[in-house]
Amino acid sequence: MHPTAPHESSATAPGEASTRRRRKDARPSELLAAGLELFVDRGFAATRLDDVARRAGVAKGTLYLYFPSKEALFKAVIDDGMVAALLAAEERLAAHRGPAAELLHELLLGWWQQIGSTALAGVSKLIISEARNFPEIADYYRERVISRGRALLRQALERGIDQGEFRPLHVDAAIDVIIAPLLMLAISRFSLRLCGHEVSPEDYLETHFELLLRGLRPAGDRP
């Protein structure tokens, strides 16, 4: 706590005092938002907890009350954003009763709406660039995000195969093919632009899905 003289306290405007109290009691969500911004902007190695606290408008000690280390903060960022989105997708898959093609389409668009179009997309680029130097966070990301995302796609593909909508195929290879364009689209938002300025992310995803669906259908069902 910063020492404040009595006359300084009495001179503080009510609105300013309220803002300071709110910042002092900042919720974890504000700290997570500040952490995500800095992780994406600077990378894991260059992000300092001092800077996260400053971005959130709290003392570093307040940050430590919630997150004892930078690794803990980063894992919480993943859980709060990406894992929460995957959980919603898992619930959508469990409740879906229509064609597997519709389910796959929902999963791809849901990924863009909840992850790809947000700052969370920058986490993928961070993991790719810093995984070798920080294997612990890479392993955490693999377990909490990659494995669960692949399981979602595996269930959708296997459902389509079982229902006769999709032809028999190498499911794990198909998952890699589905994910690669999504990953590159996410990375392009924070580095090089892979699709031209005239191609919107929505058109990119719809084209990807259309080509994907043509390849998944049994030979006799292809136009």
PASENU-795482 format. One record per residue (C-alpha): x, y, z. Coordinates in Angstrom, 3 decimals, always signed. Layout:
BEGIN
{X->X	Y->Y	Z->Z}
...
# end
This chain:
BEGIN
{X->+0.000	Y->+0.000	Z->+0.000}
{X->+1.350	Y->+3.396	Z->-0.961}
{X->+1.487	Y->+5.863	Z->+1.971}
{X->-0.910	Y->+8.748	Z->+1.514}
{X->-0.918	Y->+11.898	Z->+3.625}
{X->-4.247	Y->+12.840	Z->+5.264}
{X->-4.597	Y->+16.038	Z->+3.256}
{X->-4.043	Y->+14.104	Z->+0.000}
{X->-6.759	Y->+11.609	Z->+0.900}
{X->-9.281	Y->+14.315	Z->+1.667}
{X->-8.520	Y->+16.005	Z->-1.647}
{X->-9.307	Y->+12.907	Z->-3.687}
{X->-12.452	Y->+13.276	Z->-5.760}
{X->-15.217	Y->+10.712	Z->-5.022}
{X->-15.034	Y->+9.266	Z->-8.545}
{X->-11.260	Y->+8.900	Z->-8.358}
{X->-11.471	Y->+7.208	Z->-4.960}
{X->-14.045	Y->+4.782	Z->-6.317}
{X->-11.785	Y->+3.924	Z->-9.247}
{X->-8.848	Y->+3.320	Z->-6.922}
{X->-10.934	Y->+1.052	Z->-4.690}
{X->-12.147	Y->-0.909	Z->-7.698}
{X->-8.603	Y->-1.316	Z->-8.994}
{X->-7.326	Y->-2.335	Z->-5.578}
{X->-9.986	Y->-5.058	Z->-5.436}
{X->-9.602	Y->-6.005	Z->-9.091}
{X->-11.270	Y->-9.257	Z->-9.949}
{X->-9.227	Y->-12.113	Z->-11.392}
{X->-10.946	Y->-11.522	Z->-14.745}
{X->-9.265	Y->-8.106	Z->-15.025}
{X->-5.897	Y->-9.643	Z->-14.235}
{X->-6.478	Y->-12.402	Z->-16.791}
{X->-7.414	Y->-9.860	Z->-19.456}
{X->-4.262	Y->-7.860	Z->-18.779}
{X->-2.175	Y->-11.017	Z->-18.814}
{X->-3.620	Y->-12.159	Z->-22.135}
{X->-2.931	Y->-8.777	Z->-23.749}
{X->+0.694	Y->-8.769	Z->-22.663}
{X->+1.361	Y->-12.432	Z->-23.435}
{X->+0.059	Y->-11.917	Z->-26.970}
{X->+1.853	Y->-8.584	Z->-27.468}
{X->+5.228	Y->-9.524	Z->-25.951}
{X->+5.373	Y->-13.302	Z->-25.703}
{X->+5.745	Y->-15.408	Z->-22.582}
{X->+9.442	Y->-14.742	Z->-21.924}
{X->+9.190	Y->-10.954	Z->-22.169}
{X->+6.035	Y->-10.574	Z->-20.108}
{X->+6.671	Y->-9.483	Z->-16.512}
{X->+4.186	Y->-9.730	Z->-13.674}
{X->+4.997	Y->-6.121	Z->-12.765}
{X->+3.712	Y->-5.074	Z->-16.169}
{X->+0.596	Y->-7.235	Z->-15.868}
{X->-0.230	Y->-5.661	Z->-12.502}
{X->+0.384	Y->-2.195	Z->-13.919}
{X->-1.842	Y->-2.929	Z->-16.943}
{X->-4.621	Y->-4.120	Z->-14.612}
{X->-4.118	Y->-1.113	Z->-12.328}
{X->-3.245	Y->-3.080	Z->-9.188}
{X->-0.228	Y->-3.599	Z->-6.963}
{X->+1.985	Y->-6.565	Z->-7.760}
{X->+1.113	Y->-8.013	Z->-4.351}
{X->-2.547	Y->-8.107	Z->-5.358}
{X->-1.667	Y->-10.089	Z->-8.459}
{X->+0.253	Y->-12.609	Z->-6.362}
{X->-2.829	Y->-13.189	Z->-4.215}
{X->-4.432	Y->-14.848	Z->-7.228}
{X->-1.486	Y->-16.058	Z->-9.302}
{X->+1.750	Y->-17.015	Z->-7.510}
{X->+3.825	Y->-17.128	Z->-10.705}
{X->+3.823	Y->-16.153	Z->-14.363}
{X->+3.281	Y->-19.795	Z->-15.268}
{X->+0.190	Y->-19.929	Z->-13.053}
{X->-1.183	Y->-16.774	Z->-14.676}
{X->-0.603	Y->-18.144	Z->-18.171}
{X->-2.320	Y->-21.439	Z->-17.340}
{X->-5.258	Y->-19.510	Z->-15.921}
{X->-5.461	Y->-17.459	Z->-19.137}
{X->-5.685	Y->-20.706	Z->-21.112}
{X->-8.327	Y->-22.180	Z->-18.801}
{X->-10.432	Y->-19.029	Z->-18.660}
{X->-10.496	Y->-18.537	Z->-22.426}
{X->-9.614	Y->-21.516	Z->-24.556}
{X->-10.688	Y->-24.310	Z->-22.235}
{X->-13.990	Y->-22.543	Z->-21.570}
{X->-14.601	Y->-22.359	Z->-25.332}
{X->-13.779	Y->-26.046	Z->-25.721}
{X->-16.166	Y->-26.919	Z->-22.910}
{X->-18.954	Y->-25.075	Z->-24.730}
{X->-18.090	Y->-26.988	Z->-27.909}
{X->-18.167	Y->-30.291	Z->-26.023}
{X->-21.639	Y->-29.454	Z->-24.745}
{X->-22.727	Y->-28.528	Z->-28.270}
{X->-21.450	Y->-31.853	Z->-29.583}
{X->-23.215	Y->-33.828	Z->-26.867}
{X->-26.535	Y->-32.093	Z->-27.575}
{X->-26.339	Y->-32.225	Z->-31.375}
{X->-28.789	Y->-34.611	Z->-33.060}
{X->-28.536	Y->-33.510	Z->-36.693}
{X->-26.154	Y->-34.425	Z->-39.512}
{X->-22.465	Y->-34.696	Z->-38.679}
{X->-21.688	Y->-32.190	Z->-41.447}
{X->-23.747	Y->-29.546	Z->-39.621}
{X->-21.956	Y->-30.379	Z->-36.388}
{X->-18.545	Y->-30.023	Z->-38.031}
{X->-19.591	Y->-26.691	Z->-39.509}
{X->-20.739	Y->-25.464	Z->-36.093}
{X->-17.452	Y->-26.510	Z->-34.513}
{X->-15.379	Y->-24.653	Z->-37.103}
{X->-17.426	Y->-21.460	Z->-36.904}
{X->-17.584	Y->-21.708	Z->-33.116}
{X->-13.800	Y->-21.867	Z->-33.007}
{X->-13.562	Y->-18.653	Z->-35.023}
{X->-16.170	Y->-16.797	Z->-32.981}
{X->-14.804	Y->-17.753	Z->-29.561}
{X->-11.068	Y->-18.103	Z->-30.241}
{X->-9.876	Y->-17.277	Z->-33.757}
{X->-11.405	Y->-13.792	Z->-33.929}
{X->-10.280	Y->-12.860	Z->-30.406}
{X->-6.950	Y->-12.161	Z->-28.713}
{X->-6.893	Y->-15.835	Z->-27.689}
{X->-5.784	Y->-16.669	Z->-31.219}
{X->-2.432	Y->-15.116	Z->-30.363}
{X->-1.798	Y->-17.841	Z->-27.787}
{X->-1.307	Y->-20.367	Z->-30.599}
{X->+1.457	Y->-18.261	Z->-32.110}
{X->+3.036	Y->-17.839	Z->-28.678}
{X->+3.079	Y->-21.594	Z->-28.050}
{X->+4.620	Y->-22.330	Z->-31.429}
{X->+7.381	Y->-19.756	Z->-30.967}
{X->+8.228	Y->-20.466	Z->-27.307}
{X->+7.369	Y->-24.122	Z->-26.691}
{X->+10.986	Y->-25.260	Z->-26.854}
{X->+12.098	Y->-22.816	Z->-24.170}
{X->+9.065	Y->-23.368	Z->-21.923}
{X->+8.120	Y->-27.047	Z->-22.230}
{X->+5.939	Y->-26.944	Z->-19.120}
{X->+3.473	Y->-24.470	Z->-20.567}
{X->+3.609	Y->-26.243	Z->-23.935}
{X->+2.693	Y->-29.536	Z->-22.265}
{X->-0.133	Y->-27.829	Z->-20.400}
{X->-1.442	Y->-26.333	Z->-23.643}
{X->-1.202	Y->-29.691	Z->-25.384}
{X->-3.142	Y->-31.450	Z->-22.646}
{X->-5.784	Y->-28.790	Z->-22.018}
{X->-6.326	Y->-27.420	Z->-25.525}
{X->-4.861	Y->-29.503	Z->-28.334}
{X->-5.918	Y->-32.912	Z->-27.012}
{X->-9.455	Y->-31.757	Z->-26.257}
{X->-9.803	Y->-29.987	Z->-29.594}
{X->-8.654	Y->-33.082	Z->-31.456}
{X->-11.074	Y->-35.227	Z->-29.454}
{X->-13.945	Y->-32.969	Z->-30.535}
{X->-13.071	Y->-33.305	Z->-34.201}
{X->-12.509	Y->-37.046	Z->-33.838}
{X->-15.994	Y->-37.545	Z->-32.420}
{X->-17.591	Y->-35.446	Z->-35.174}
{X->-15.734	Y->-37.332	Z->-37.908}
{X->-16.417	Y->-40.753	Z->-36.432}
{X->-20.079	Y->-39.880	Z->-36.047}
{X->-20.209	Y->-38.943	Z->-39.720}
{X->-18.466	Y->-42.165	Z->-40.739}
{X->-20.785	Y->-44.300	Z->-38.597}
{X->-23.835	Y->-42.562	Z->-40.074}
{X->-22.587	Y->-43.011	Z->-43.641}
{X->-22.228	Y->-39.278	Z->-44.237}
{X->-18.438	Y->-39.430	Z->-44.472}
{X->-16.319	Y->-42.024	Z->-46.189}
{X->-13.965	Y->-44.199	Z->-44.128}
{X->-10.652	Y->-42.380	Z->-43.727}
{X->-7.564	Y->-41.948	Z->-41.568}
{X->-9.213	Y->-39.890	Z->-38.829}
{X->-6.039	Y->-38.564	Z->-37.175}
{X->-4.653	Y->-37.450	Z->-40.535}
{X->-7.976	Y->-35.781	Z->-41.348}
{X->-7.859	Y->-33.899	Z->-38.029}
{X->-4.422	Y->-32.524	Z->-38.936}
{X->-5.746	Y->-31.405	Z->-42.328}
{X->-8.750	Y->-29.694	Z->-40.728}
{X->-6.725	Y->-27.896	Z->-38.067}
{X->-3.842	Y->-26.645	Z->-40.223}
{X->-5.776	Y->-23.910	Z->-42.105}
{X->-7.408	Y->-22.753	Z->-38.852}
{X->-4.059	Y->-22.507	Z->-37.150}
{X->-2.533	Y->-20.568	Z->-40.019}
{X->-5.492	Y->-18.188	Z->-40.087}
{X->-5.016	Y->-17.512	Z->-36.375}
{X->-1.275	Y->-16.974	Z->-36.751}
{X->-1.785	Y->-14.642	Z->-39.697}
{X->-3.734	Y->-12.254	Z->-37.462}
{X->-0.585	Y->-11.620	Z->-35.436}
{X->+2.151	Y->-11.937	Z->-38.063}
{X->+2.080	Y->-12.345	Z->-41.837}
{X->-1.276	Y->-12.181	Z->-43.576}
{X->-1.848	Y->-15.468	Z->-45.369}
{X->-5.065	Y->-14.697	Z->-47.161}
{X->-5.342	Y->-11.522	Z->-49.204}
{X->-7.047	Y->-8.409	Z->-47.914}
{X->-9.975	Y->-9.138	Z->-50.216}
{X->-10.663	Y->-12.477	Z->-48.464}
{X->-12.498	Y->-12.216	Z->-45.166}
{X->-11.894	Y->-14.788	Z->-42.435}
{X->-15.524	Y->-15.882	Z->-42.816}
{X->-15.062	Y->-16.534	Z->-46.558}
{X->-11.793	Y->-18.316	Z->-45.813}
{X->-13.515	Y->-20.620	Z->-43.313}
{X->-16.518	Y->-21.300	Z->-45.530}
{X->-14.248	Y->-22.202	Z->-48.440}
{X->-12.201	Y->-24.456	Z->-46.192}
{X->-15.365	Y->-26.191	Z->-44.999}
{X->-16.766	Y->-26.590	Z->-48.518}
{X->-13.557	Y->-28.215	Z->-49.783}
{X->-13.366	Y->-30.335	Z->-46.641}
{X->-16.932	Y->-31.573	Z->-46.982}
{X->-16.405	Y->-32.553	Z->-50.621}
{X->-13.443	Y->-34.648	Z->-49.576}
{X->-15.306	Y->-36.271	Z->-46.668}
{X->-18.343	Y->-37.407	Z->-48.609}
{X->-18.502	Y->-40.950	Z->-50.015}
{X->-17.519	Y->-41.116	Z->-53.681}
{X->-21.090	Y->-41.683	Z->-54.875}
{X->-22.336	Y->-38.564	Z->-53.024}
{X->-19.822	Y->-36.138	Z->-54.507}
{X->-21.173	Y->-33.666	Z->-57.092}
# end
